[in-house]
Amino acid sequence: MRGVCLAIAWLFSPLLAEGQANARLGGGPGMPVGDLSDGTEAAGSSFLVGVAIPVDVGYFLLLEGHHSRFGINEEELPDTNERVNPDADIKLTGGNVGLLIQGVADPVGFYGHGGVGWARGTGNGERSNEGEDARFNSGDNSFMFVFGLGVNLTVSDHVRLSLEARYNHAFDVFDESARWIPVTASVVIQL
């Protein structure tokens, strides 16, 4: 494991020495759309962490991890469900790799990105269905793609703030597609 860490550090050290790569950390609300919105709350929480590695002027290889959580909305479930445990939820966690295209941010600039990755959807909770209690706990993995647009605000030579909206689409989670739109505010630190 130590050898792998040293190899990764050696591979990216020229980029880090020049201060071109940047780290991203953000969060905000996520809105489920399509099949995912059936039975879930109208908004949940979304978080992301990533690194953007320059490949050319204004072009970056974007590596990200993401996590979103949506609560179950009892009123949206069929009438046969009498109650739902308030801790019931659906979580989508995964990672993606893509291309980020960024304009000059002096002091404000725009960017867009797109990529592919995977998502793991997990759901858990407890329902009372027609008088019988039932626990559910499920999980699925799926290929996904993501597109996003955002705006950067330069705060200093090494720090930017960004506001972004993205579209995430996982193809087969819980036997249906899962689509959600996170709107995140992030801190971007140039390394």
N, C-alpha and C positions, 0 to 999 in steps of 0.2 A: 504494500500500500504506500509506503514511504517513497518507493521508487517511482510510482505512478504520479504522486504529487510533485516530485522533483522534475519529472519529465514535462508535466503540464506547465510548471513554473518556467522551465527553460524555454519551452515553445513560445510562451507569451511574453517573456521578459523583454524582447526588443520593443514591443508595443507599449508595455507598461513603462519602460524607461523613457520613451518619448512623450508619455502622458496623453496618449490618444484614446485609449480604451476608456469606457465609462461603465460604472455600476449603477443599476437602477433599483429602487425600492419604493413600492407604492401600494395604495389601497383605496377603496371606495365602494360605492354601491354597485351591485350587479342586478340586471333585470332579466328574468327568464322570458324567452319568447317561444312560440310554437308549442310543441308537445310538452316541453319542460314547464311551461306556465300552468298546465292543468294540475291543480291541486297544490301548487306551491304559493308562497307569499309573493307579492308583487315585486319585492326587492330583497336582496340578501347582501352579504358582505363578500368582497373580492379582494384578493391580495396578489401581488406579483413581485418577483425578484429576478434580476437578470443582469447580463453583461453584454455590451455592444463592443465588438472588436472591429476596428477599421480595416477595410479591404481596398478602398480607394477614397479619393476626396469626396466626402458626403455620403459614402456607402459603407454600411456596417453589417457584419454578421451578428445577428441578434440571437442570444441563447437565454431562454426564460423558463422559470417555473411559476406556476399559478395555482391558486386555491380559491374556490368559491363555495359558499354555503347558502342554501335556501331552506327556510322553514316550511313545514306543511301547513296549508290553509284548510282548516276543517270545514269551512263553509263551501269550499269548491269540490269536496268529495261527494260521491253518490249518496243518496238519501239512506241507503242501507247501512252506512257507517254511523254509529251512534256517538262515538267520541274518538279522539286521537290524543295520544300522549303529547303534551306540549314540548317535549324534547325531541320529537320526531323531526328528521331533516334529511336533505339530500346534499351531498358534497361532491364537487367535481375538482379533482386535483390532477395535475399533469405538467407537461413541459412541451416547449416548441422551439424550433429553430427556423430562422427566416432572414430576410433581407430588410434592413432599415435604411431608408433614404431620407437624408436630413439636409435642410437648407441652413444657411448661416443664421445663427441666433445672436443678433447684436442690436438691441437687447432681446427682441422677440423673433422666433423662427418657427417654421412648421416642419412636420415630418410625417412620414407614412411608413407602414411596414406590413409585410405579409409573410406567412410561413406555414409549416406543417408540424405536426407533433402527435401527441397521444394524450388521452384523458382517462382517468379512472373515476367512474361514478359509483358512489356508495350511498345507500339509503338505510336508515334504521329507525325503529320506533315501535310503537305498540298501538293496535287498533282494536276496537270492539265492533265487530261486524255481525249484525243480525243476532245479537245476544251472545256471541262467542268471542272471547279474547284471542287475538292472534298477534304474535311478534313477527316483525319482518326485519331482515338484515340481508341486503344483497349488494353485489358489486359487479361491475363490468368494465372492461378496458376497450378503448376505441381509438381509431385513427381520427385525427381532427385537423382542421385548418383554422387560421386566424388572420384577420385583416384589421388594421388600426390606423387612426389618424390622430395627430396630437399637435400641441403647441408648446414650445419651450420658452422659458423666460430666464435670461442669464442673470444670476445673482452676483457671481464673482468669477474669477478666472477658472475656478475648478468646480463650481456648483451651479446647477440649473434646477429650476422647478418646471415640471411638465404636467399638463392636463391632457388626458387621452380618452377617447372612446374607441372600443374595439368590438368586433363581432367574432365570437367563438362558435364553432360548429363541430360537435363530435357526432360521428355517423351512427353509432350503434351502442347506446347506453340504455340499459333497462328495456331492451327490445324496441327502441325508438330513437330518433335523433334527439340530441340535446343541444339547444342553441341558447346562448345568453350574451348579453351586452354589458360588460363591465365599464364603468366610467371611473377612472382612477386618477388620483393626484400622486405624483412621484417626486422624489428627490433624485437627481442625476448627478453623480460625483465623477468628475474626470480624474482618472488615475494617472 
